[in-house]
């Protein structure tokens, strides 16, 4: 009951999204090699695309939220073939319960678990003996912004990282709601009023409060057609279940915003990095707070050893597609091109990486 209630609230606040693949045409020439690895008593199936030319290194794909279909499907095929064209091998695997991997898909898998899963995958990928695989990089989008720094705390193997639409320290529900209310045409006064109610909404869910207080302080928010697009009706039982979950979860909660801190050690992990990092951020990203992410990365680079390059792309949504608003309700037609400069930025940055023996 608790889990289903949380998923309902996730949909209500527009916080559950499946990150889709961005495809492009390619003449990349490569061979595919499957691999398997075990994590938490499940067998995962992955694949490596190996270019015909001598690989310059190996790039591992870390996707965002949502089921995957890499091995038999075309998830992130544009990025995969792009990296092969740059003469890098590319590795990926399907999440539990998706594609060819065993188990059940868990949308709420923890950041720590996802990082441990990736480290288990890396061990099997290493065993393939691919040329120059020690020059190991990560390409990750969205939620990978938490996972990759955690991977670097568990493994010294990562030599460079391309972070796309990366995350800040806090969960992004508040930013996401506010950004999309603006896109949906709410006035500044309406947005301010609705976000004040959102703050009460989040506080009551996380810190506690009566059902009567919830109804009294969130009536406009709960009747907003964007925020509550599925006409969800809160009940006293559901509210109690959600509050019980937060109170028993041990989750770190930000005192000011009442947002979950999904990876409490994130800023320190970023500060400890001493590798080249490319951060690509879309200015129309309404899913993650790209400005907060940029500020976080900049602080970490200033205080540590990260060699940071940050690129901002105009007219660019969360998944690097050209967009008009970037809103979650914007209809993106099939075949919509990637953002101008997206692939060019990665190509230039990869070519400028220091040579490795």
MOTA-V771639 format. One record per residue. N is the residue number from 0. RES is the residue in three letters. PSI is psi as a letter, one per 20 degrees, with the letter a starting at -180 (none if undefined). D_FIRST is the distance of its C-alpha to the first C-alpha in whole Angstrom. Layout:
n & res & psi & d_first
N & RES & PSI & D_FIRST
N & RES & PSI & D_FIRST
This chain:
n & res & psi & d_first
0 & UNK & g & 0
1 & UNK & g & 4
2 & UNK & g & 6
3 & UNK & h & 5
4 & UNK & g & 6
5 & UNK & h & 9
6 & UNK & h & 10
7 & UNK & g & 11
8 & UNK & h & 12
9 & UNK & g & 14
10 & UNK & h & 16
11 & UNK & g & 16
12 & UNK & j & 18
13 & UNK & k & 20
14 & UNK & j & 19
15 & UNK & o & 18
16 & UNK & q & 21
17 & UNK & p & 23
18 & UNK & p & 26
19 & UNK & r & 29
20 & UNK & q & 32
21 & UNK & o & 35
22 & UNK & q & 38
23 & UNK & r & 41
24 & UNK & q & 45
25 & UNK & q & 46
26 & UNK & k & 49
27 & UNK & p & 47
28 & UNK & p & 49
29 & UNK & r & 47
30 & UNK & q & 46
31 & UNK & p & 42
32 & UNK & p & 41
33 & UNK & q & 38
34 & UNK & r & 37
35 & UNK & q & 34
36 & UNK & r & 32
37 & UNK & p & 30
38 & UNK & p & 27
39 & UNK & l & 24
40 & UNK & j & 26
41 & UNK & q & 25
42 & UNK & p & 28
43 & UNK & q & 28
44 & UNK & p & 31
45 & UNK & a & 33
46 & UNK & q & 36
47 & UNK & p & 39
48 & UNK & o & 42
49 & UNK & o & 45
50 & UNK & q & 48
51 & UNK & h & 51
52 & UNK & r & 53
53 & UNK & p & 52
54 & UNK & p & 49
55 & UNK & h & 49
56 & UNK & a & 46
57 & UNK & p & 42
58 & UNK & p & 40
59 & UNK & p & 36
60 & UNK & p & 33
61 & UNK & o & 30
62 & UNK & r & 28
63 & UNK & b & 25
64 & UNK & q & 22
65 & UNK & q & 21
66 & UNK & q & 22
67 & UNK & q & 26
68 & UNK & m & 28
69 & UNK & g & 31
70 & UNK & g & 33
71 & UNK & i & 34
72 & UNK & b & 33
73 & UNK & k & 34
74 & UNK & p & 32
75 & UNK & k & 34
76 & UNK & h & 37
77 & UNK & g & 39
78 & UNK & g & 38
79 & UNK & g & 39
80 & UNK & h & 42
81 & UNK & g & 43
82 & UNK & h & 43
83 & UNK & g & 45
84 & UNK & h & 48
85 & UNK & j & 48
86 & UNK & k & 49
87 & UNK & q & 45
88 & UNK & q & 43
89 & UNK & p & 40
90 & UNK & q & 37
91 & UNK & r & 33
92 & UNK & r & 31
93 & UNK & p & 27
94 & UNK & r & 24
95 & UNK & p & 22
96 & UNK & j & 21
97 & UNK & q & 23
98 & UNK & c & 27
99 & UNK & j & 29
100 & UNK & q & 26
101 & UNK & r & 24
102 & UNK & a & 21
103 & UNK & q & 18
104 & UNK & p & 18
105 & UNK & o & 15
106 & UNK & h & 16
107 & UNK & k & 15
108 & UNK & p & 17
109 & UNK & q & 19
110 & UNK & g & 23
111 & UNK & g & 24
112 & UNK & g & 23
113 & UNK & h & 24
114 & UNK & g & 27
115 & UNK & h & 28
116 & UNK & g & 27
117 & UNK & h & 30
118 & UNK & h & 32
119 & UNK & h & 32
120 & UNK & g & 33
121 & UNK & h & 36
122 & UNK & g & 37
123 & UNK & h & 37
124 & UNK & g & 39
125 & UNK & h & 41
126 & UNK & i & 42
127 & UNK & i & 43
128 & UNK & k & 46
129 & UNK & q & 46
130 & UNK & p & 49
131 & UNK & k & 49
132 & UNK & i & 45
133 & UNK & i & 45
134 & UNK & m & 46
135 & UNK & p & 42
136 & UNK & r & 40
137 & UNK & p & 37
138 & UNK & p & 36
139 & UNK & q & 32
140 & UNK & q & 30
141 & UNK & d & 28
142 & UNK & h & 25
143 & UNK & i & 28
144 & UNK & h & 30
145 & UNK & h & 27
146 & UNK & g & 28
147 & UNK & g & 31
148 & UNK & h & 32
149 & UNK & h & 30
150 & UNK & g & 32
151 & UNK & h & 35
152 & UNK & h & 34
153 & UNK & i & 34
154 & UNK & q & 37
155 & UNK & j & 40
156 & UNK & h & 41
157 & UNK & p & 40
158 & UNK & i & 43
159 & UNK & r & 42
160 & UNK & p & 39
161 & UNK & o & 38
162 & UNK & o & 35
163 & UNK & p & 34
164 & UNK & l & 32
165 & UNK & r & 31
166 & UNK & q & 29
167 & UNK & a & 30
168 & UNK & h & 28
169 & UNK & q & 26
170 & UNK & q & 23
171 & UNK & j & 24
172 & UNK & g & 22
173 & UNK & g & 24
174 & UNK & g & 27
175 & UNK & g & 26
176 & UNK & g & 25
177 & UNK & g & 28
178 & UNK & g & 30
179 & UNK & h & 29
180 & UNK & h & 29
181 & UNK & g & 33
182 & UNK & h & 33
183 & UNK & j & 32
184 & UNK & j & 35
185 & UNK & q & 34
186 & UNK & r & 37
187 & UNK & h & 37
188 & UNK & g & 37
189 & UNK & g & 33
190 & UNK & g & 32
191 & UNK & g & 33
192 & UNK & g & 31
193 & UNK & h & 28
194 & UNK & h & 28
195 & UNK & g & 28
196 & UNK & h & 25
197 & UNK & h & 23
198 & UNK & h & 24
199 & UNK & g & 23
200 & UNK & g & 20
201 & UNK & h & 19
202 & UNK & g & 21
203 & UNK & h & 19
204 & UNK & g & 15
205 & UNK & g & 17
206 & UNK & h & 20
207 & UNK & r & 18
208 & UNK & r & 20
209 & UNK & q & 19
210 & UNK & h & 18
211 & UNK & h & 21
212 & UNK & g & 22
213 & UNK & g & 20
214 & UNK & h & 21
215 & UNK & h & 25
216 & UNK & i & 25
217 & UNK & j & 23
218 & UNK & g & 24
219 & UNK & g & 26
220 & UNK & g & 24
221 & UNK & i & 21
222 & UNK & j & 24
223 & UNK & p & 25
224 & UNK & h & 25
225 & UNK & g & 25
226 & UNK & g & 22
227 & UNK & m & 20
228 & UNK & h & 22
229 & UNK & j & 19
230 & UNK & l & 19
231 & UNK & p & 16
232 & UNK & o & 15
233 & UNK & p & 14
234 & UNK & r & 13
235 & UNK & h & 13
236 & UNK & g & 10
237 & UNK & g & 8
238 & UNK & g & 11
239 & UNK & h & 11
240 & UNK & g & 7
241 & UNK & g & 9
242 & UNK & h & 12
243 & UNK & h & 11
244 & UNK & g & 10
245 & UNK & h & 14
246 & UNK & h & 16
247 & UNK & i & 15
248 & UNK & h & 15
249 & UNK & j & 19
250 & UNK & p & 19
251 & UNK & p & 22
252 & UNK & p & 22
253 & UNK & p & 25
254 & UNK & h & 27
255 & UNK & g & 28
256 & UNK & i & 26
257 & UNK & k & 23
258 & UNK & q & 22
259 & UNK & q & 20
260 & UNK & n & 23
261 & UNK & h & 22
262 & UNK & n & 25
263 & UNK & h & 27
264 & UNK & j & 30
265 & UNK & g & 31
266 & UNK & h & 34
267 & UNK & h & 36
268 & UNK & g & 35
269 & UNK & g & 36
270 & UNK & h & 39
271 & UNK & i & 40
272 & UNK & q & 40
273 & UNK & l & 44
274 & UNK & r & 44
275 & UNK & p & 44
276 & UNK & p & 41
277 & UNK & o & 41
278 & UNK & p & 39
279 & UNK & p & 38
280 & UNK & p & 37
281 & UNK & p & 37
282 & UNK & i & 38
283 & UNK & k & 36
284 & UNK & o & 32
285 & UNK & j & 30
286 & UNK & g & 27
287 & UNK & q & 28
288 & UNK & n & 31
289 & UNK & h & 34
290 & UNK & h & 36
291 & UNK & h & 34
292 & UNK & g & 34
293 & UNK & g & 37
294 & UNK & g & 38
295 & UNK & g & 36
296 & UNK & g & 38
297 & UNK & g & 41
298 & UNK & g & 41
299 & UNK & g & 40
300 & UNK & h & 43
301 & UNK & h & 45
302 & UNK & i & 44
303 & UNK & b & 44
304 & UNK & j & 45
305 & UNK & p & 43
306 & UNK & n & 46
307 & UNK & p & 44
308 & UNK & p & 44
309 & UNK & p & 42
310 & UNK & p & 43
311 & UNK & p & 41
312 & UNK & p & 41
313 & UNK & q & 42
314 & UNK & k & 40
315 & UNK & p & 38
316 & UNK & a & 34
317 & UNK & h & 31
318 & UNK & k & 32
319 & UNK & k & 36
320 & UNK & q & 37
321 & UNK & p & 39
322 & UNK & r & 37
323 & UNK & g & 39
324 & UNK & h & 36
325 & UNK & j & 33
326 & UNK & q & 30
327 & UNK & h & 27
328 & UNK & j & 28
329 & UNK & p & 32
330 & UNK & o & 33
331 & UNK & o & 34
332 & UNK & q & 37
333 & UNK & p & 37
334 & UNK & j & 40
335 & UNK & p & 39
336 & UNK & q & 41
337 & UNK & r & 40
338 & UNK & q & 41
339 & UNK & p & 45
340 & UNK & i & 45
341 & UNK & g & 42
342 & UNK & h & 44
343 & UNK & h & 47
344 & UNK & g & 46
345 & UNK & h & 44
346 & UNK & g & 47
347 & UNK & g & 49
348 & UNK & g & 47
349 & UNK & g & 47
350 & UNK & h & 51
351 & UNK & i & 51
352 & UNK & q & 50
353 & UNK & q & 52
354 & UNK & q & 53
355 & UNK & p & 52
356 & UNK & none & 54
